[in-house]
Amino acid sequence: MIKVLETEGELKAAEILRKIGGFSEPVKELAYGLFLVCEKKGWAEEGLAYNHLISSWTSISDKAQYANQTSEETKKAIKDKSQKNLMDYDK
């Protein structure tokens, strides 16, 4: 997720977050824990990537949630439209 965030941005990272669903909180906690390890060991450069993910988390999470809502709305609209079309054939 860090690599995608750094190379492709928050929107692509949000796609990953959306796919992992219920595991999002453990992923966030892991990133924070790894950041703390880096900080303790003095690995500043490595810690920056974890810090970037953590500091971007709210924005990434918002984008993932929006994508989920949009996806559900789109699925419903397609289903409603297909059912309407089928009902037109019954006439």
C-alpha positions as CSV (number, residue, x, y, z in Angstrom):
1,M,0.0,0.0,0.0
2,I,2.9,2.3,0.8
3,K,4.4,1.7,-2.6
4,V,1.2,2.4,-4.4
5,L,0.6,5.6,-2.3
6,E,4.1,6.8,-3.2
7,T,3.9,5.9,-6.9
8,E,0.2,6.3,-7.8
9,G,-1.3,8.5,-5.1
10,E,-4.1,8.3,-2.6
11,L,-6.8,7.3,-5.0
12,K,-5.0,4.1,-5.9
13,A,-4.2,3.5,-2.3
14,A,-7.9,3.9,-1.5
15,E,-8.6,1.1,-4.0
16,I,-6.4,-1.2,-2.0
17,L,-8.0,-0.1,1.3
18,R,-11.4,-0.8,-0.2
19,K,-10.4,-4.3,-1.2
20,I,-9.0,-5.2,2.2
21,G,-12.2,-4.1,3.9
22,G,-12.3,-5.3,7.4
23,F,-8.5,-5.5,7.7
24,S,-8.0,-1.8,7.3
25,E,-7.6,-1.1,11.0
26,P,-4.9,-3.8,11.6
27,V,-3.1,-2.4,8.5
28,K,-3.1,1.1,10.0
29,E,-1.9,-0.2,13.3
30,L,0.8,-2.2,11.6
31,A,2.0,0.9,9.7
32,Y,2.0,2.9,13.0
33,G,3.9,0.1,14.8
34,L,6.5,-0.1,12.0
35,F,6.9,3.6,12.1
36,L,7.6,3.4,15.9
37,V,10.2,0.7,15.3
38,C,11.9,2.9,12.6
39,E,11.9,5.9,15.0
40,K,13.3,3.8,17.8
41,K,16.1,2.4,15.6
42,G,16.9,5.8,14.0
43,W,15.8,4.7,10.6
44,A,14.4,8.0,9.6
45,E,14.3,7.4,5.8
46,E,12.3,4.1,6.2
47,G,10.1,5.7,8.8
48,L,9.0,8.4,6.4
49,A,7.1,6.0,4.2
50,Y,5.1,4.7,7.2
51,N,4.5,8.2,8.4
52,H,3.3,9.3,5.0
53,L,0.8,6.4,5.0
54,I,-0.4,7.2,8.5
55,S,-0.7,10.9,7.9
56,S,-2.7,10.2,4.6
57,W,-4.9,7.6,6.2
58,T,-8.0,9.8,6.8
59,S,-7.9,11.0,3.2
60,I,-7.3,7.5,1.8
61,S,-10.1,6.1,4.0
62,D,-12.5,8.8,2.9
63,K,-11.8,8.1,-0.7
64,A,-12.3,4.3,-0.2
65,Q,-15.6,4.9,1.6
66,Y,-16.8,7.2,-1.2
67,A,-15.8,4.6,-3.7
68,N,-17.8,1.9,-1.8
69,Q,-20.9,4.2,-1.6
70,T,-20.6,5.1,-5.3
71,S,-20.1,1.5,-6.2
72,E,-23.2,0.4,-4.3
73,E,-25.3,3.3,-5.8
74,T,-24.1,2.3,-9.3
75,K,-25.0,-1.4,-8.7
76,K,-28.4,-0.4,-7.4
77,A,-29.0,1.9,-10.4
78,I,-28.0,-0.8,-12.8
79,K,-30.2,-3.3,-11.1
80,D,-33.2,-0.9,-11.0
81,K,-32.8,-0.1,-14.6
82,S,-32.5,-3.8,-15.7
83,Q,-35.6,-4.6,-13.6
84,K,-37.5,-1.7,-15.2
85,N,-36.5,-2.9,-18.7
86,L,-37.7,-6.5,-17.8
87,M,-41.0,-5.1,-16.5
88,D,-41.5,-3.2,-19.8
89,Y,-41.3,-6.6,-21.6
90,D,-44.2,-8.0,-19.5
91,K,-46.6,-5.4,-21.0
